[in-house]
Amino acid sequence: MQRNPTYPKFVLVFGRRAEYAESELRRSRIDAEERDDFKIITFDSLAEGLYGKRTLWFGVRRAEFMDLQNEEDR
């Protein structure tokens, strides 16, 4: 593992864009907190262009296995 370093990155997803779009103070606070390894986005941005994005796989870990929860697998 020492020869294969990891560089974690984090994304905080919160609220809707309208909650801060009209507030210069909120926008500046978000910009001040973001870094190369930490981004703040809204739920709106997750839905934009959803059809053009790859399939999102959602799974639940059960002991040593992962149970996929996507509709295609049911």
N, C-alpha and C positions, 0 to 999 in steps of 0.2 A: 504493500500500500504506500510505502514511502516514495517509491518511484513513480507513483500514479497520483499526484496531488489533486485535490478537488478545490474548486472555487465556487462556493455556494452563492446563489443570487436569490433575492427575495422580492415578492410582489405582494403589496397590501391592496386588497380589493374592498372598496367600501361604497356605499350609497349610490346615488344617481348624480349625473353631471350637473343637473339643475341646482343641486344643493350648494355648489360652489361657483357656478358659472357667473353669477352676478356679484360675487364678493371678491374684490381685489385682495383683501387681507387673507382670505382662505387660500386663494391661488398662490399668493406669495409664500405662505407657510408651507404649502405642499411642495413648491419648487425648492424651498430651502432644505427640506428633509430628504429629497431624492438624491441618490448617488448612483454610480455605475452599477453597484450591486444591490440597490434597493429602489424600486419604483412604486409609485402610488397610482392606481387606476380605479376607474368606476365600473360598476356592473354594466353600464351602457356600452363601454368600450369592448367588453367581452362579446356582446351581441352583434356589434357592427360587422357586417360582411360575413356573418356566420356561415352562409351557404358556400362561400368561397374558401373556407378554412378546412383543414383536415378534420377527420372524425375525432371527437373527444371521447376517450375511453374512461369510464368511471368504474372503479372497483373497490371492494371492501376486503380488507385483509382478514383472513380466518386462519389462525395458527400459521402453518407454513404455506398456505395457498392463497390465491387472490380470486375472489368471486366477482366476475364482471357483471355489472348492473345495466348494461346497455340494452335497449329494446331489441336490437337485431339478434341477440343471443337467447331470447325467451321463446 
